[in-house]
Amino acid sequence: MFFYSYSLSKPMFRSRQRNMVSPEKLLYKQPSVLVGRTDVVAVTPWLAPIVWEGTFDPVLVDNIFKPMNLTIATTVFAVGKYVSFLQDFLETAEKHFMVGFNVRYYVFTDRPHEVPSVNLTQGRHLSVIQVPGSNRWQEISARRMEIIQTTIERQISREADYIFCLDVDSKFHSRWGAESLGRLVAVIHPGYYEQTRDRFPYERRPASTAYIPMDEGDYYYGGAMIGGFVEDVYTLTKVCRNRFEEDAGNSIEAAWQEESHLNRYLLYNKPSKVLSPEYLWQDFKAKTKEVKVIRFSGVIKNYAEIRPNV
C-alpha cells in the first residue's frame, strides 16, 4: 500500500514515439470517404477525431495498438461511501475496458480495508493509495488534480504510457478500447452535447481562473474522464491544480470545481481526440438515436446517502 505524499522531483516519462503499423495480410472492412455516419459530426474544427460507434474499425485499431505492449494507467477515487461503487467499476472494467492491454488501476481511498478483491486478468494490476477523507465532497473533487499530479510524479510516470482518470460511481457496458488513445483526450458531457455554448455551465465569473466568456467555448467536457499520454495529463493536472489554488487564495471556488478548470484548460489547449457521449453516459438518461452504444455510464445514486454534504 502506498501513502499519499508530496514529491518535488521532476518525473521521467516513458517514450511515446510509435508508428501506426498494421500487420500484413490483416483482413478488415474497406474504409470509404463517401459512406459513413451522417447523423453526427466526427471531427472537430481543429481536426481532432470525435469517436462514435461506426467511425472506427475495432479489428484494425486493436491490431495496430496491441503489438505496442502499452500500459494504461487508470485512476479512480473511492473516498468515503464511494468505495461501495468500486467492485462494479472494477468487474465491468475487466470485461470491457482496454481488454488485451496491460492496465494498472490506482485506487485512491480513505478506506483501504474496504477495497474489494476482484479477479484481474493477466497483465492487469491494482494499487491502493491511501488519501485523507473530507467533510465536503467539493474538497474531494477539487483535490483530485493535486493527487493525480503527485502520483504521476512519484509512480505512474515510470509505470504507464497512457492514463485515464475516471469516476468510480460508473460502470462499463461495452467496449472501451484503443480507439480512445491519444495525446490529450476529453469526453463530451452527455447533458450538454445538444446545447449551444451560452447554455454550458462554465465558470462565468471573471475573478476566477476558470473563467470562460459567454461568447467562447467549443464543447462542454465531462470531468468524469481525463485521458492521454501520462506527460500531457500531468501538465493538465498541474496547471488546473495551480489555478484552483490561486482561486482558493482569493476565496473563490469555481462553479463545478475541477470540471470548471478542466473546461478552461481544454478550451485553450485543444484535445487531440474527443470521445462522444457513448464514453460518458448517465443511467438516468434514455439512450438517444445518435448514441448507438453506451460504453461507460454513471450509475443512479442518492447523493444524500453517499456524500458527506449535499
C-alpha positions in Angstrom: 0.0 0.0 0.0 1.2 3.5 -0.9 0.5 6.5 1.2 -0.2 10.0 -0.3 2.7 12.4 -0.1 4.2 15.3 -2.0 7.1 14.9 -4.3 9.3 17.7 -5.7 11.2 15.5 -8.2 10.7 16.0 -11.9 9.0 12.9 -13.4 10.7 10.9 -16.2 8.1 9.9 -18.8 8.2 6.8 -20.9 8.8 7.1 -24.7 5.7 7.8 -26.8 7.1 7.7 -30.3 5.3 4.9 -32.1 4.3 4.2 -35.7 0.9 3.1 -36.7 1.9 -0.3 -38.1 -0.8 -2.6 -39.5 0.1 -6.3 -39.7 0.4 -7.7 -43.3 -2.5 -9.7 -44.6 -4.9 -8.4 -41.9 -8.4 -8.5 -43.3 -10.8 -5.8 -42.4 -13.7 -3.8 -44.0 -12.5 -1.4 -46.7 -12.9 2.2 -45.5 -14.8 4.7 -47.5 -14.6 8.5 -47.9 -18.2 8.6 -49.1 -20.1 6.2 -46.8 -20.2 6.6 -43.0 -22.1 8.2 -40.1 -24.1 11.2 -41.4 -26.1 11.9 -38.2 -23.1 13.1 -36.1 -20.0 15.2 -36.6 -16.9 13.0 -36.4 -14.2 15.7 -36.4 -13.6 19.0 -34.5 -12.9 22.3 -36.2 -9.2 21.7 -35.3 -9.3 18.3 -37.0 -9.3 16.1 -33.9 -11.4 12.9 -34.3 -14.7 12.7 -32.4 -15.1 9.0 -31.6 -18.5 7.5 -32.3 -19.6 3.9 -33.0 -19.2 3.4 -36.7 -16.3 5.8 -37.1 -13.5 3.2 -36.4 -12.7 -0.4 -37.1 -12.1 -2.2 -33.8 -10.2 -5.1 -35.6 -7.8 -2.7 -37.3 -7.4 -0.5 -34.2 -6.6 -3.5 -31.9 -4.1 -4.9 -34.4 -2.2 -1.6 -34.6 -2.1 -0.9 -30.9 -1.8 -4.3 -29.1 1.7 -5.1 -30.5 3.0 -1.9 -29.0 2.8 -3.5 -25.5 1.3 -0.4 -23.9 0.4 0.0 -20.3 -2.7 2.0 -19.4 -2.9 3.7 -16.0 -6.4 4.1 -14.7 -7.2 6.2 -11.6 -10.3 6.2 -9.5 -11.2 7.9 -6.3 -13.2 5.8 -3.8 -13.4 8.2 -0.9 -15.9 7.7 1.9 -19.0 5.8 0.9 -18.0 6.0 -2.7 -15.9 2.8 -2.0 -19.2 0.9 -2.4 -19.1 1.6 -6.2 -15.6 0.1 -6.6 -16.5 -3.6 -7.1 -18.9 -2.9 -10.0 -16.4 -0.5 -11.6 -13.6 -3.0 -11.5 -15.6 -6.0 -12.5 -17.1 -4.3 -15.5 -13.7 -2.8 -16.4 -12.3 -6.2 -16.6 -14.9 -7.2 -19.1 -14.9 -4.1 -21.3 -12.1 -1.7 -20.6 -8.8 -2.0 -22.6 -9.2 -5.8 -22.9 -6.0 -7.4 -24.0 -3.9 -4.4 -22.8 -1.7 -4.0 -19.7 -3.7 -2.0 -17.2 -2.7 -0.6 -13.8 -5.5 0.6 -11.6 -4.7 3.2 -9.0 -7.4 3.3 -6.3 -7.3 6.4 -4.1 -9.3 5.8 -0.9 -9.5 6.6 2.8 -10.9 3.1 3.4 -8.2 0.8 2.1 -9.6 -2.2 4.1 -12.9 -1.9 2.2 -11.4 -2.2 -1.2 -12.9 -5.4 -2.7 -10.9 -8.4 -4.0 -11.5 -8.6 -7.7 -10.0 -11.2 -10.0 -7.8 -9.4 -12.5 -6.7 -10.9 -15.8 -3.0 -11.4 -16.7 -1.2 -8.1 -17.2 -3.5 -6.1 -15.0 -2.6 -4.8 -11.5 -4.2 -2.8 -8.7 -2.5 -0.4 -6.3 -4.4 1.0 -3.3 -3.2 4.5 -2.3 -4.5 5.9 0.9 -5.6 9.6 0.9 -7.4 11.7 3.5 -11.2 11.9 3.6 -13.1 15.1 3.9 -16.4 16.5 5.2 -17.1 18.3 1.9 -17.4 16.5 -1.4 -16.4 19.7 -3.2 -13.0 19.5 -1.5 -12.6 15.8 -2.5 -13.4 16.8 -6.1 -11.1 19.8 -6.1 -8.1 17.9 -4.7 -8.3 15.2 -7.4 -6.0 17.2 -9.7 -3.4 17.6 -7.0 -3.4 13.9 -6.0 -3.2 12.7 -9.6 -0.3 15.1 -10.3 1.7 14.0 -7.3 1.1 10.3 -8.0 2.2 10.7 -11.6 5.4 12.3 -10.2 6.0 9.5 -7.7 4.9 6.4 -9.5 2.7 6.5 -12.7 5.3 8.2 -14.9 7.5 5.2 -14.6 4.8 2.6 -15.0 2.5 3.6 -17.8 2.3 5.1 -21.3 -1.3 6.4 -21.2 -3.6 7.3 -18.4 -7.4 7.6 -17.9 -8.8 9.3 -14.8 -12.3 8.0 -14.3 -15.2 8.4 -11.8 -15.8 5.3 -9.7 -19.5 5.7 -9.5 -19.8 4.4 -13.0 -19.9 1.1 -14.9 -18.7 -0.2 -18.2 -21.3 -1.6 -20.5 -19.5 -2.2 -23.8 -16.1 -1.9 -25.5 -13.8 0.9 -24.5 -10.6 0.2 -26.4 -7.6 1.6 -28.1 -9.8 3.9 -30.3 -9.8 6.2 -27.2 -6.0 6.6 -27.1 -4.5 9.9 -27.9 -2.1 12.7 -26.8 -4.8 14.5 -24.8 -8.3 13.0 -24.7 -11.6 14.6 -23.5 -15.1 13.4 -23.4 -18.3 15.4 -24.3 -20.6 15.7 -21.4 -23.9 13.8 -22.1 -26.0 16.6 -20.6 -24.9 19.3 -22.9 -23.9 17.9 -26.3 -27.1 19.2 -27.8 -26.8 22.7 -26.3 -25.3 25.9 -27.5 -22.2 27.4 -25.7 -24.3 30.0 -23.9 -26.1 27.2 -22.1 -22.9 25.5 -20.9 -22.3 25.6 -17.1 -18.8 27.2 -17.5 -17.4 29.3 -14.7 -18.7 32.8 -15.7 -17.1 35.0 -13.0 -14.1 36.9 -14.4 -12.4 36.8 -11.0 -11.9 33.0 -11.3 -9.0 31.5 -13.2 -11.6 29.0 -14.7 -13.5 31.9 -16.3 -14.8 31.4 -19.8 -16.6 34.4 -21.5 -20.2 33.8 -22.9 -19.1 34.0 -26.5 -16.3 31.4 -26.2 -16.2 27.6 -25.8 -16.1 24.5 -28.0 -17.9 21.7 -26.2 -18.7 21.1 -22.5 -16.4 18.4 -21.4 -17.2 16.0 -18.6 -14.9 15.9 -15.6 -15.5 12.2 -15.1 -12.9 11.3 -17.7 -9.5 12.8 -18.5 -7.1 10.9 -20.6 -4.0 10.9 -22.8 -0.3 10.4 -22.6 0.9 10.5 -19.0 3.0 13.5 -19.7 0.2 15.5 -21.2 -2.3 14.6 -18.4 0.4 15.6 -15.9 0.7 19.0 -17.4 -3.1 19.4 -17.3 -3.4 18.4 -13.7 -0.5 20.6 -12.6 -2.0 23.7 -14.4 -5.5 23.0 -13.1 -4.2 22.5 -9.6 -2.3 25.7 -9.6 -5.3 27.6 -10.9 -7.5 26.1 -8.2 -5.1 27.1 -5.5 -4.9 30.6 -6.9 -8.7 30.8 -6.7 -8.7 29.5 -3.2 -6.2 32.1 -2.2 -8.8 34.7 -3.4 -11.7 32.9 -1.7 -13.2 31.7 -4.9 -14.4 28.2 -5.7 -15.2 27.5 -9.3 -18.8 26.6 -10.2 -18.0 22.9 -10.8 -14.6 22.6 -9.1 -12.1 20.6 -11.2 -14.6 20.3 -14.1 -14.7 24.1 -14.5 -10.9 24.3 -14.5 -10.7 21.3 -16.9 -13.0 23.1 -19.4 -11.0 26.3 -19.2 -7.7 24.3 -19.8 -9.2 22.4 -22.8 -10.6 25.5 -24.4 -7.0 26.8 -25.0 -5.2 23.5 -25.0 -7.2 21.6 -27.5 -7.6 17.8 -27.0 -6.1 15.7 -29.8 -9.1 13.3 -29.6 -12.6 13.8 -28.3 -14.8 10.9 -27.1 -18.5 11.1 -27.8 -21.1 10.8 -25.0 -21.0 7.0 -25.6 -18.0 7.1 -23.3 -19.7 9.0 -20.5 -23.5 8.4 -20.4 -25.8 8.7 -17.4 -28.0 5.8 -16.3 -31.0 8.0 -15.7 -30.9 9.2 -19.3 -32.7 7.4 -22.1 -30.4 6.4 -25.0 -30.8 8.9 -27.9 -30.9 8.0 -31.6 -27.3 9.1 -32.2 -25.9 7.2 -29.3 -25.7 3.7 -30.8 -23.7 2.1 -27.9 -23.4 3.1 -24.2 -19.8 2.2 -23.2 -19.5 3.9 -19.8 -22.2 5.4 -17.7 -22.7 7.0 -14.3 -24.9 4.9 -12.1 -28.1 6.2 -10.4 -27.4 7.1 -6.8 -28.8 9.0 -3.8 -26.3 11.8 -3.2 -27.7 12.4 0.3 -26.6 8.9 1.3 -23.1 8.8 -0.2 -21.8 12.4 0.1 -20.6 13.9 3.4 -22.5 17.1 2.5 -25.1 17.8 -0.2 
